[in-house]
């Protein structure tokens, strides 16, 4: 292996190209050898080597930071003690653990730890001080002092140049670079600035020797041959702030409150000095950039006039008030965006990511700004309204709102570069540094238009429901919806009784519509159905006695028994024909009578609200007096009910209710054919699809009144749920899910509308997922983290 280091250090471009050509010849002449050439990027780009595989040094990731710190402390302790034993290794591990713990608690240091050189500086400060300073300005001060002279003094190394004087020269250099709006200076430019300052040093000091000295410390680096810059932009800004303070020229900063180039320098200055004149200049400017700077200064300033703090607080109060003008709200929203989204860290991909989730304050401004009466964007976190700490993250945010907030932020900033992070972005922010500050659940950039959630580091699609989940939930719904089945069975039993005698029909309706216990009434209703359907009951005589006893025991008032002597018609109808739900002689009058009889008293109204709902059956008589039950209940439910009726009436088990519900469930599940996992779009798109499916179903199923009647209630219900006009609970979720599945079956029965059937199943899946979110004991805690492509 042949190692060639520092191609960029060759003096000029022509000579560098000659070296590259020579390297190419060596590679050609000795192809079995491996050649490794190092260079800074700009130096290599001027003299590339043909056929070379180019690799670029990446920033440290968390694992590398961990390995570096452990290795650095281990090496330092061995070198300083000249030993390698258990005590030395323990001391090294303690130091490394302490530094890592402090870094995890200070996410603003992320940029420094990702850079090997700067991480070395942080480690030096930590080892020298035994801790890390609490603020950025103190950390930068300590880094400069430790790197320039404190470390050498501690080792009794004679300094070539006085440390404080060296830093003074660097402050002047940094300020001049800020004034010129540059990050690099040539050696000639640096010499011109430094020469007058070095003349104050004792003895004759050569500029080149001084530059070499400070570059060896690491604060100043030779980025390219003869081109110098600070190891990190932050040092240039910090040293400029100190220079401005020392020279008393802070007035110049007042004119730079709208210049983002000076923002960090201003903040570093106000962190240790009176900020009145800066904040006042920001308020007078009134721009989003200046006001954002004013709020930042007020949070960290050493001194600030209380009246200025009150004025800033007043601005916030006005923005959050309901009477706030849209212009003020937009302005303060831009201030929030400008402030809160600056705290980004750079990822290995080159993108940046915000270290803090979107706060409640920013989310409230977003929700207020987009409040148009059509959508309520309140997060699902129960503590959203009760917890008044506006700096906390907004949790329980839905996917559609996370996407809408990104669009809103990009519109406010006028720079459409913000987005939700990818799963790779989140992995790049590992737990070693700021990952511990991230919420458990973070919304990710949609994949193929589908929202994705990062759940404890793993990406998971949210608008998705496994087929088994929906099938299991639907089965439970059918068994738990006794009220619906009771109301339908009551109508069916009354119709069958009417085939025997109209008086018997009236008795059935009057008795069971007065029942206050749907479970007991349902069992007795199926017992009555069994008697009516019994093939041995060919006349009313053997039929009358057991029926009268059962009804008399149920009512306790003898009313129904007194009606039985008037029944004299022979039961001469085929029982299986009598219980067929498609029987044309069933009239809407029976159904209307049931509805009226259940509303006679307050207690009966309560019973009715528990045992029926218009989304499954509409008991009004607006469609005429002779509608078949299938026109009121739909093909899907009525045919399932017909089979369940026969099954319950002819089965051997005494638990007729279980037989009936099992048969209903089996038939509905068979017809629903939930044989694939369900993906569903965001609410607005899903509502559009369901409206189109509803229009097609109503148009093609003109002979069946149930879809039209049901959809009149169903569409407003799902709009209320998905647009958040109505809070979803378990009861409403069960109702919508069963109705959606029945509408799906109805669509397939009507000319095989498979696309429409799929749309209704998507509603059932979406409601199920939303029910899991809102009705479980675990609080929804999805948060929004923003990434920036810059």
matplotlib code that plots the C-alpha trace (Angstrom):
import matplotlib.pyplot as plt

x = [0.0, 1.3, 0.1, 0.4, -0.8, -1.6, -2.1, -3.7, -0.5, 1.4, 2.0, 0.2, -2.4, 0.1, 2.5, -0.5, -1.6, 1.9, 1.8, -1.6, -0.3, 2.8, 0.4, -1.6, 1.6, 2.6, -0.8, -0.6, 3.0, 2.2, -1.4, -1.1, -0.4, -3.1, -2.7, -4.3, -4.1, -5.5, -6.4, -8.8, -11.7, -10.8, -7.2, -8.2, -10.9, -8.2, -6.1, -8.2, -6.7, -8.3, -10.0, -9.7, -12.5, -13.2, -14.3, -15.1, -14.8, -18.2, -19.3, -19.1, -22.3, -23.2, -21.4, -18.3, -18.6, -18.9, -15.8, -13.8, -14.5, -13.8, -10.6, -9.5, -9.9, -8.2, -5.2, -4.9, -4.9, -2.3, -0.1, -0.4, 0.3, 2.6, 0.7, -2.0, -3.7, -7.1, -7.1, -6.1, -8.8, -11.4, -10.4, -10.6, -14.0, -15.4, -14.2, -15.7, -19.0, -19.3, -18.6, -21.1, -23.7, -23.2, -23.3, -26.6, -28.1, -26.9, -28.3, -26.8, -23.4, -24.4, -22.6, -19.4, -19.4, -20.1, -16.8, -13.7, -11.6, -14.3, -15.1, -11.4, -11.7, -14.8, -13.0, -10.0, -12.2, -14.0, -10.9, -9.2, -12.2, -13.7, -17.1, -18.7, -20.0, -23.8, -24.0, -22.7, -20.8, -19.0, -18.1, -16.7, -14.7, -13.3, -12.5, -10.5, -8.6, -7.9, -6.8, -4.7, -2.9, -4.5, -3.6, 0.0, 0.2, -1.1, 1.8, 4.4, 5.0, 6.6, 4.2, 5.7, 3.2, 1.1, -2.2, -4.5, -2.7, -3.0, -6.8, -6.9, -5.4, -7.8, -10.7, -9.6, -9.3, -12.7, -14.4, -12.8, -14.1, -17.6, -17.4, -16.3, -19.0, -16.4, -15.3, -11.9, -8.9, -5.8, -2.4, -1.7, -5.0, -4.5, -1.0, -2.2, -4.6, -2.3, 0.9, -0.1, -1.3, 1.8, 3.9, 2.7, 4.2, 7.6, 10.4, 10.0, 7.1, 6.8, 3.2, 3.9, 5.2, 2.2, -0.3, 1.6, 1.3, -2.4, -3.2, -1.3, -3.7, -6.7, -8.7, -7.6, -7.1, -5.6, -8.6, -6.8, -3.2, -2.7, -6.4, -7.3, -10.6, -11.8, -12.3, -16.0, -18.1, -19.1, -15.6, -15.6, -18.9, -17.9, -14.6, -16.3, -18.8, -16.0, -14.2, -17.3, -17.7, -14.1, -14.1, -17.5, -18.9, -22.2, -24.1, -23.1, -25.1, -28.3, -28.2, -27.7, -30.9, -32.3, -29.1, -29.0, -25.2, -24.9, -27.6, -25.3, -22.8, -25.6, -26.9, -23.4, -22.9, -26.3, -25.6, -23.1, -24.2, -27.1, -29.5, -31.8, -30.6, -30.7, -34.2, -35.4, -34.0, -35.7, -39.1, -38.7, -37.8, -40.9, -39.9, -40.3, -36.5, -35.9, -38.7, -37.5, -34.1, -35.7, -37.4, -34.1, -32.2, -34.8, -34.5, -30.7, -29.8, -27.9, -29.8, -33.0, -35.3, -38.6, -40.7, -39.2, -40.0, -43.6, -43.8, -42.6, -45.1, -47.9, -47.0, -47.4, -50.7, -52.2, -51.2, -52.9, -56.1, -59.2, -59.5, -56.1, -56.0, -54.7, -51.8, -50.6, -51.1, -49.1, -46.3, -46.0, -46.3, -43.3, -41.5, -42.1, -41.0, -37.9, -37.0, -37.9, -36.8, -33.3, -32.2, -31.1, -28.3, -26.6, -27.1, -24.7, -26.9, -26.3, -29.9, -30.6, -33.1, -34.7, -33.6, -36.9, -40.5, -43.1, -44.3, -47.9, -47.4, -46.5, -49.2, -51.8, -50.9, -51.0, -54.5, -55.8, -54.5, -56.2, -59.4, -61.9, -64.9, -64.4, -61.6, -60.9, -57.2, -57.0, -54.5, -55.9, -53.7, -56.1, -53.7, -53.5, -56.1, -55.3, -51.5, -50.7, -46.9, -46.7, -43.1, -43.9, -44.3, -47.7, -48.5, -51.2, -51.1, -52.7, -50.9, -53.0, -52.3, -48.5, -48.5, -50.7, -48.4, -45.3, -47.2, -48.1, -44.5, -43.2, -45.8, -44.9, -41.2, -41.4, -38.7, -40.3, -37.5, -39.0, -40.4, -41.0, -38.0, -37.3, -36.6, -32.9, -32.9, -34.3, -31.7, -29.0, -30.1, -29.2, -29.7, -26.1, -26.6, -30.1, -32.1, -33.1, -35.0, -37.2, -40.8, -41.5, -43.6, -42.6, -44.3, -42.1, -42.2, -45.1, -44.1, -46.2, -48.6, -49.2, -48.4, -45.5, -44.8, -41.5, -42.3, -39.3, -36.9, -38.9, -41.0, -44.7, -47.4, -50.4, -53.2, -53.2, -55.2, -54.4, -57.4, -57.5, -57.9, -61.0, -62.5, -62.0, -63.5, -66.5, -67.3, -67.2, -69.4, -72.1, -72.2, -72.2, -74.9, -77.8, -80.1, -79.9, -80.7, -83.5, -85.2, -84.9, -86.0, -89.0, -90.1, -89.5, -91.5, -94.4, -94.4, -94.4, -97.2, -99.2, -99.2, -101.1, -103.3, -103.3, -104.3, -101.3, -99.1, -100.5, -99.9, -96.3, -95.6, -97.3, -95.6, -92.0, -91.9, -92.6, -89.6, -87.0, -84.5, -83.3, -81.3, -84.2, -86.7, -84.5, -84.4, -88.2, -88.6, -86.6, -88.7, -91.8, -90.4, -89.7, -93.3, -94.6, -92.2, -92.9, -94.2, -96.2, -98.3, -100.8, -103.7, -103.9, -105.1, -101.8, -100.0, -102.1, -101.4, -97.5, -97.5, -99.9, -97.9, -94.7, -96.0, -98.0, -94.8, -92.9, -95.4, -96.7, -99.9, -102.1, -102.6, -101.3, -103.0, -106.3, -105.8, -105.2, -108.9, -109.5, -107.0, -108.9, -107.2, -105.6, -101.9, -101.9, -98.9, -95.6, -93.4, -90.3, -92.2, -93.5, -90.0, -88.6, -87.4, -88.3, -92.0, -93.9, -96.7, -94.5, -95.6, -93.9, -96.9, -95.6, -92.2, -93.8, -95.9, -92.8, -91.2, -94.3, -94.8, -91.2, -91.6, -94.6, -92.7, -89.3, -88.2, -89.2, -87.3, -84.2, -84.7, -85.2, -82.0, -80.2, -81.7, -81.8, -80.0, -80.9, -77.6, -78.6, -82.4, -84.8, -88.2, -90.0, -92.8, -91.7, -91.3, -94.9, -96.8, -95.8, -92.1, -90.5, -88.1, -85.2, -86.0, -85.6, -82.7, -80.9, -80.3, -77.2, -78.6, -82.1, -80.7, -78.3, -81.1, -83.4, -80.8, -80.1, -83.8, -84.2, -81.0, -82.1, -85.7, -84.7, -81.5, -81.3, -79.4, -81.4, -79.1, -81.1, -79.5, -76.0, -77.3, -78.9, -75.9, -73.4, -75.4, -75.7, -72.0, -71.1, -73.2, -72.0, -68.3, -68.7, -70.3, -67.8, -64.8, -62.2, -59.4, -56.7, -55.0, -56.6, -54.8, -56.8, -56.0, -56.0, -59.5, -60.2, -59.3, -61.2, -64.3, -64.2, -64.0, -66.9, -69.1, -68.5, -69.2, -72.4, -73.6, -73.1, -74.7, -77.8, -78.1, -77.8, -79.8, -82.9, -85.2, -83.7, -84.5, -82.1, -78.8, -80.4, -81.9, -78.8, -76.4, -78.4, -77.2, -73.9, -72.2, -72.7, -71.6, -68.2, -67.7, -68.2, -65.8, -63.0, -63.3, -63.5, -66.9, -67.9, -65.8, -65.5, -66.3, -66.5, -70.3, -70.2, -67.2, -69.1, -72.1, -70.1, -68.0, -71.0, -72.8, -69.8, -69.3, -73.0, -72.8, -69.8, -71.7, -74.7, -72.3, -71.1, -74.7, -75.6, -74.0, -70.7, -69.4, -66.1, -64.4, -67.3, -67.2, -63.5, -64.2, -66.7, -64.3, -61.6, -64.0, -64.4, -60.6, -60.1, -62.7, -61.1, -57.6, -59.1, -60.9, -57.7, -56.1, -58.9, -60.4, -57.4, -55.9, -52.6, -52.4, -51.7, -48.3, -47.3, -45.2, -43.8, -40.1, -39.1, -36.2, -34.7, -33.1, -30.4]
y = [0.0, 3.4, 6.4, 10.0, 12.7, 16.3, 16.7, 20.1, 21.3, 21.3, 25.0, 25.9, 24.3, 23.5, 21.6, 19.9, 18.6, 17.3, 15.4, 13.9, 12.9, 11.2, 9.3, 8.1, 6.7, 4.9, 3.3, 2.2, 0.8, -0.9, -2.1, -4.6, -1.9, 0.0, 3.8, 6.1, 9.9, 12.4, 16.0, 18.8, 18.9, 22.1, 21.0, 17.7, 19.2, 21.3, 18.2, 15.1, 11.6, 9.6, 6.4, 7.1, 6.1, 9.4, 9.1, 12.1, 12.2, 12.3, 13.8, 11.7, 9.7, 8.8, 5.5, 7.2, 10.0, 7.4, 5.5, 8.7, 10.0, 6.6, 6.2, 9.8, 9.7, 6.3, 7.6, 10.8, 9.0, 6.5, 9.2, 11.5, 8.8, 6.6, 3.6, 1.2, -0.5, -0.9, 2.4, 4.3, 2.6, 3.3, 7.0, 7.2, 5.6, 7.9, 10.9, 9.6, 8.8, 12.2, 14.0, 11.9, 12.5, 16.3, 16.2, 14.4, 17.1, 19.9, 19.4, 22.8, 21.2, 18.7, 20.6, 20.6, 16.9, 15.9, 17.6, 15.6, 18.7, 20.5, 17.4, 17.3, 20.9, 20.1, 17.0, 19.2, 21.7, 19.0, 17.3, 20.6, 22.1, 18.9, 20.0, 21.7, 25.3, 25.8, 28.3, 28.5, 31.7, 30.3, 27.1, 29.1, 31.2, 28.2, 26.5, 29.5, 29.9, 26.2, 25.8, 29.0, 28.9, 27.3, 23.8, 24.7, 26.6, 23.6, 21.5, 24.3, 24.8, 28.2, 30.1, 31.6, 34.4, 35.7, 33.9, 36.9, 38.9, 36.1, 36.0, 39.8, 39.5, 36.8, 39.0, 41.7, 39.2, 37.7, 41.2, 42.2, 38.9, 39.7, 43.2, 41.8, 39.1, 36.4, 33.1, 32.9, 35.2, 34.8, 34.9, 38.3, 39.7, 38.2, 39.6, 43.1, 43.0, 41.3, 43.2, 46.4, 44.3, 42.1, 45.3, 45.7, 42.3, 42.3, 41.7, 41.2, 38.9, 37.5, 37.3, 33.9, 32.5, 33.8, 32.3, 29.0, 29.1, 29.7, 27.2, 24.6, 25.3, 24.4, 27.6, 28.9, 26.4, 26.5, 25.3, 25.5, 26.3, 30.0, 30.3, 30.6, 30.3, 29.7, 26.0, 26.8, 29.8, 30.0, 31.0, 33.9, 35.1, 34.7, 36.5, 39.3, 39.7, 40.0, 42.5, 44.7, 44.6, 45.5, 48.4, 49.7, 49.8, 48.0, 50.7, 49.1, 46.0, 48.1, 48.5, 44.8, 43.5, 42.4, 40.9, 37.2, 37.2, 39.1, 37.2, 34.9, 37.6, 39.8, 36.9, 36.1, 39.8, 40.3, 37.1, 39.0, 42.6, 45.1, 44.3, 47.3, 49.1, 45.9, 44.9, 48.5, 48.5, 45.3, 46.6, 49.7, 47.6, 45.5, 42.8, 39.1, 38.7, 41.6, 40.6, 37.0, 38.3, 40.5, 37.5, 35.5, 38.3, 38.7, 35.0, 35.1, 38.7, 39.6, 42.9, 44.1, 47.0, 45.5, 47.7, 46.1, 42.6, 43.8, 45.1, 41.7, 39.8, 42.1, 41.2, 37.5, 38.0, 40.0, 37.3, 34.5, 36.5, 35.6, 39.3, 39.3, 40.7, 38.2, 40.5, 40.4, 36.7, 36.2, 38.4, 36.6, 33.2, 34.2, 35.3, 31.8, 30.1, 32.2, 31.6, 28.0, 26.6, 28.0, 25.4, 22.8, 20.3, 19.1, 15.5, 13.3, 13.7, 17.4, 18.2, 19.8, 18.8, 20.9, 19.7, 20.6, 19.5, 22.0, 23.7, 24.2, 28.0, 27.5, 24.9, 27.2, 30.0, 27.5, 26.2, 29.7, 30.9, 28.0, 28.0, 28.3, 26.6, 23.4, 21.8, 21.6, 21.0, 20.4, 17.6, 14.5, 14.8, 15.3, 17.7, 20.1, 22.5, 22.0, 22.3, 26.0, 25.6, 26.8, 25.8, 22.1, 20.1, 19.8, 16.1, 13.9, 15.7, 13.9, 13.1, 15.5, 18.3, 17.6, 17.9, 21.0, 22.7, 22.1, 23.7, 26.6, 27.1, 27.1, 29.7, 31.9, 31.7, 32.1, 29.4, 26.0, 24.0, 22.6, 19.1, 16.2, 14.1, 10.7, 7.6, 7.9, 11.5, 10.3, 7.5, 10.1, 11.8, 9.0, 8.7, 9.5, 13.2, 14.6, 11.5, 11.3, 14.6, 13.3, 12.2, 8.5, 9.1, 11.5, 12.0, 11.2, 12.2, 10.4, 7.4, 7.0, 9.5, 7.5, 9.0, 7.3, 7.4, 6.8, 4.6, 4.2, 4.4, 2.2, 3.5, 2.4, 3.3, 4.7, 4.7, 0.9, -1.8, -5.5, -7.5, -9.6, -6.5, -5.3, -8.8, -9.3, -5.9, -6.4, -9.8, -8.1, -5.3, -7.7, -9.5, -6.3, -4.6, -6.3, -3.3, -3.2, -6.9, -6.7, -3.9, -5.8, -9.1, -7.3, -6.1, -9.6, -11.3, -8.9, -9.6, -13.3, -13.0, -11.0, -14.0, -15.9, -13.1, -9.3, -9.2, -11.4, -8.9, -6.1, -8.1, -8.7, -5.1, -3.8, -6.2, -6.1, -2.4, -1.8, -4.0, -2.3, -5.1, -5.7, -8.8, -10.6, -9.3, -10.6, -14.1, -14.1, -12.7, -15.6, -18.0, -16.6, -16.8, -20.5, -21.1, -19.3, -21.2, -24.5, -27.0, -28.7, -25.6, -26.1, -24.5, -21.8, -24.0, -25.7, -22.5, -20.3, -21.7, -21.7, -18.3, -16.8, -18.2, -16.8, -13.3, -13.2, -14.0, -11.4, -8.6, -9.3, -7.3, -9.8, -7.4, -9.5, -12.7, -10.9, -10.3, -14.0, -15.2, -13.0, -15.0, -17.6, -17.8, -21.0, -21.0, -22.5, -20.8, -22.5, -21.4, -21.0, -18.8, -16.8, -16.0, -15.0, -11.4, -10.8, -11.4, -8.7, -8.5, -6.8, -3.2, 0.0, 0.5, -2.2, -0.5, 2.9, 1.5, 0.1, 3.5, 5.2, 2.7, 3.0, 6.8, 7.0, 7.7, 9.1, 5.6, 4.2, 6.9, 5.9, 2.3, 3.3, 5.3, 2.1, -0.4, 1.4, 3.8, 5.4, 4.4, 0.8, 1.1, 3.9, 3.3, 6.2, 5.6, 8.1, 5.4, 4.3, 1.6, -1.5, -1.5, -4.8, -5.1, -5.3, -1.8, -0.6, -2.8, -3.4, -6.6, -7.5, -7.3, -8.7, -11.8, -12.4, -12.0, -14.4, -17.2, -16.4, -16.4, -20.0, -21.0, -19.7, -21.0, -24.5, -25.0, -27.4, -25.1, -23.2, -20.2, -18.9, -15.4, -16.9, -19.0, -15.9, -13.6, -16.3, -16.8, -13.1, -12.7, -15.6, -14.4, -10.8, -11.8, -14.1, -11.4, -8.7, -10.7, -8.9, -10.9, -8.2, -5.6, -2.2, 1.0, 4.2, 7.8, 11.0, 12.2, 14.7, 12.3, 9.5, 11.7, 12.5, 8.8, 7.9, 10.6, 9.4, 5.8, 6.9, 8.7, 5.6, 3.3, 5.4, 5.9, 2.2, 0.9, 2.9, -0.1, -0.4, 2.5, 1.5, 2.8, 6.2, 6.5, 5.2, 7.4, 10.5, 9.8, 8.0, 10.8, 13.6, 11.2, 10.3, 14.0, 15.0, 12.3, 12.9, 16.7, 16.6, 18.2, 15.2, 13.3, 9.6, 7.1, 3.3, 3.3, 5.6, 3.7, 0.5, 1.9, 3.5, 0.4, -2.0, 0.4, 0.9, -2.8, -3.3, -0.5, -2.3, -5.5, -3.6, -2.1, -5.5, -6.8, -3.9, -4.6, -5.6, -2.1, -3.3, 0.2, 1.6, -1.4, -0.9, 2.8, 1.8, -0.8, 1.9, 4.0, 1.0, 0.6, 4.3, 4.5, 1.5, 3.1, 6.3, 4.5, 2.8, 6.3, 8.1, 5.4, 3.5, 4.3, 5.4, 9.1, 10.0, 11.6, 12.0, 15.1, 17.1, 17.5, 19.5, 18.9, 21.5, 20.8, 23.3]
z = [0.0, -1.0, 1.1, -0.2, 2.2, 1.4, -2.3, -1.6, 0.0, -3.3, -3.8, -7.1, -9.4, -12.2, -9.9, -8.3, -11.7, -12.4, -9.1, -10.0, -13.4, -11.8, -9.4, -12.4, -14.0, -10.8, -10.5, -14.1, -13.7, -10.4, -10.7, -7.9, -5.3, -3.5, -3.6, -1.0, -1.6, 0.9, 0.1, 1.1, -1.4, -3.2, -3.7, -5.3, -7.6, -9.3, -10.0, -10.1, -10.6, -13.5, -12.4, -8.7, -6.3, -4.4, -0.8, 1.5, 5.2, 6.8, 10.1, 13.2, 13.9, 17.5, 17.6, 16.3, 18.9, 21.6, 20.3, 19.9, 23.4, 25.0, 22.9, 23.5, 27.3, 27.4, 25.3, 27.3, 30.7, 29.5, 28.1, 31.1, 33.7, 31.7, 32.9, 31.6, 34.6, 36.0, 37.9, 34.7, 32.7, 35.3, 35.5, 31.7, 31.6, 34.3, 32.4, 29.1, 30.7, 32.4, 29.1, 27.2, 29.9, 29.6, 25.8, 25.9, 28.1, 25.8, 22.2, 21.1, 21.2, 18.5, 15.7, 17.7, 18.5, 14.9, 13.9, 15.0, 15.5, 17.5, 19.5, 20.5, 21.7, 23.7, 25.2, 26.1, 27.9, 29.8, 30.9, 31.8, 33.6, 34.9, 33.5, 30.6, 31.0, 31.2, 28.3, 24.8, 25.3, 28.3, 26.3, 23.4, 25.9, 27.6, 24.3, 23.1, 26.4, 26.7, 23.1, 23.0, 26.3, 29.4, 28.4, 27.7, 31.0, 32.9, 31.4, 32.2, 28.5, 27.7, 25.3, 22.3, 22.4, 25.4, 25.4, 26.1, 23.5, 21.0, 21.5, 21.2, 17.7, 16.8, 17.9, 15.6, 12.8, 13.4, 13.5, 10.2, 8.6, 9.9, 8.5, 5.2, 5.3, 4.6, 6.2, 4.6, 4.4, 2.4, 4.1, 2.6, 3.9, 7.3, 7.5, 6.6, 9.5, 12.0, 11.4, 13.3, 16.2, 16.4, 16.5, 20.1, 21.1, 22.7, 20.2, 16.5, 15.6, 12.1, 10.9, 9.3, 12.6, 14.5, 12.0, 12.2, 16.0, 16.2, 13.4, 15.5, 18.3, 16.1, 16.5, 13.1, 10.2, 6.8, 4.8, 1.5, 0.6, 1.8, 2.7, 6.4, 8.3, 11.8, 12.7, 13.1, 12.2, 15.8, 16.9, 14.4, 15.8, 19.4, 19.0, 17.1, 19.9, 22.5, 20.3, 20.0, 23.7, 24.4, 21.9, 23.0, 19.4, 20.2, 18.4, 15.1, 16.0, 16.1, 12.4, 11.8, 13.5, 10.1, 8.8, 9.6, 9.1, 12.4, 14.4, 16.3, 17.1, 18.4, 20.6, 21.9, 22.7, 24.5, 26.5, 28.6, 28.1, 28.3, 25.5, 25.7, 22.6, 20.5, 21.5, 21.1, 17.6, 16.8, 18.0, 15.9, 12.9, 13.4, 10.9, 11.6, 11.5, 13.9, 16.3, 16.4, 17.4, 20.1, 21.7, 21.5, 23.2, 25.9, 26.8, 27.4, 28.0, 31.2, 31.4, 29.8, 30.7, 32.2, 30.0, 26.9, 28.3, 28.9, 25.3, 23.9, 26.1, 24.9, 21.3, 22.1, 24.0, 21.1, 18.6, 20.7, 21.4, 19.5, 18.4, 16.9, 13.4, 10.8, 10.0, 13.6, 13.8, 10.6, 11.8, 15.1, 13.4, 11.2, 14.4, 15.9, 12.7, 12.4, 16.1, 16.7, 13.5, 13.7, 16.2, 13.6, 13.5, 10.4, 9.3, 7.4, 4.3, 4.3, 5.4, 8.7, 11.3, 14.1, 17.6, 19.2, 18.2, 17.1, 20.3, 21.5, 20.9, 17.2, 16.7, 18.2, 15.8, 12.9, 14.0, 14.5, 11.2, 9.3, 11.3, 8.5, 10.1, 8.1, 10.1, 13.8, 14.0, 17.8, 18.6, 20.3, 23.4, 26.3, 28.0, 25.0, 26.5, 30.2, 30.1, 29.8, 29.1, 25.5, 25.1, 25.5, 22.3, 20.6, 21.0, 19.6, 16.2, 13.3, 10.1, 7.9, 10.3, 10.4, 6.5, 6.6, 9.2, 6.9, 4.0, 6.3, 7.5, 4.0, 2.9, 5.9, 5.4, 1.6, 1.4, 0.6, 2.1, 5.2, 5.3, 7.6, 8.3, 6.8, 8.9, 8.0, 9.3, 12.6, 12.8, 12.2, 15.4, 17.7, 21.4, 22.2, 21.7, 21.2, 20.4, 24.1, 23.7, 20.8, 21.5, 21.1, 18.0, 15.3, 11.9, 8.9, 5.3, 3.6, 1.4, -1.7, -0.3, 2.8, 6.3, 8.1, 11.8, 13.5, 16.5, 18.8, 15.9, 13.5, 10.6, 10.5, 8.1, 9.9, 7.3, 7.3, 9.1, 8.9, 7.6, 10.8, 12.9, 11.0, 10.9, 14.6, 15.4, 13.1, 14.8, 18.2, 16.9, 15.7, 19.0, 21.0, 18.9, 20.5, 20.2, 16.4, 16.2, 18.7, 16.7, 13.4, 15.0, 16.5, 13.1, 11.7, 14.5, 14.1, 10.3, 10.9, 13.6, 11.1, 8.9, 11.6, 12.8, 12.8, 16.5, 17.3, 15.5, 17.6, 20.7, 19.8, 19.0, 22.1, 24.4, 23.2, 22.4, 26.1, 27.2, 29.4, 29.2, 25.6, 26.4, 28.1, 25.5, 22.7, 24.1, 24.6, 21.1, 19.6, 21.7, 20.3, 16.7, 17.4, 18.3, 15.3, 13.0, 14.6, 12.1, 14.8, 15.4, 12.6, 14.5, 17.1, 19.9, 20.8, 20.0, 22.3, 25.7, 25.8, 24.1, 26.6, 29.5, 28.2, 27.5, 30.7, 32.7, 30.8, 31.3, 34.7, 34.1, 32.2, 29.4, 26.6, 28.0, 27.8, 24.1, 23.2, 23.3, 20.2, 18.2, 16.2, 12.8, 11.8, 11.3, 7.9, 6.4, 5.6, 8.6, 6.4, 4.0, 7.0, 8.2, 4.9, 5.2, 1.5, 2.2, 0.3, 2.9, 5.5, 5.7, 6.9, 9.2, 11.5, 11.7, 12.3, 15.1, 16.8, 16.6, 18.1, 20.9, 22.1, 22.5, 24.8, 28.0, 28.9, 30.0, 26.6, 24.8, 26.7, 25.7, 22.1, 22.0, 23.3, 20.8, 17.5, 15.3, 11.9, 10.3, 10.4, 10.0, 9.2, 10.8, 9.2, 6.8, 4.2, 1.5, 1.7, 3.6, 1.7, 1.6, 2.2, 5.1, 2.8, 1.6, 5.2, 6.3, 3.0, 1.1, 3.0, 6.5, 5.6, 3.9, 6.8, 9.2, 7.2, 7.5, 11.2, 11.9, 10.6, 12.3, 15.7, 15.4, 14.4, 16.3, 19.2, 21.5, 24.2, 23.7, 20.7, 21.0, 20.4, 17.5, 16.0, 16.4, 15.2, 12.1, 11.4, 11.9, 9.7, 6.8, 7.0, 7.2, 4.3, 2.2, 3.3, 2.1, 4.1, 2.5, 2.3, 4.4, 4.1, 3.2, 3.3, 2.2, 4.3, 5.4, 2.7, -0.1, 1.6, 2.0, -1.7, -2.6, -0.3, -1.7, -5.2, -4.1, -2.4, -5.5, -7.6, -5.1, -4.8, -8.5, -9.3, -6.4, -7.0, -6.2, -2.7, -0.4, 2.4, 0.9, 0.2, 3.7, 5.4, 3.4, 4.4, 8.0, 7.2, 5.2, 7.8, 10.5, 8.9, 7.9, 11.5, 12.7, 10.2, 10.1, 13.9, 14.4, 16.4, 19.0, 18.2, 21.0, 21.0, 20.4, 17.4, 16.0, 16.2, 14.5, 11.6, 11.1, 10.8, 8.6, 6.3, 6.0, 5.1, 2.5, 1.1, 0.8, -0.7, -3.3, -4.4, -4.5, -6.8, -10.1, -8.5, -7.6, -6.3, -6.2, -4.2, -1.9, -1.3, -0.4, 2.3, 3.7, 3.8, 6.0, 8.3, 8.6, 9.1, 11.9, 13.5, 13.5, 14.8, 17.6, 18.6, 18.8, 20.7, 22.9, 24.2, 27.6, 26.1, 25.3, 21.6, 21.6, 17.9, 17.5, 14.6, 13.9, 10.9, 8.5, 6.2, 2.8, 2.5]

ax = plt.figure().add_subplot(projection="3d")
ax.plot(x, y, z, "-o")
ax.set_aspect("equal")
plt.show()
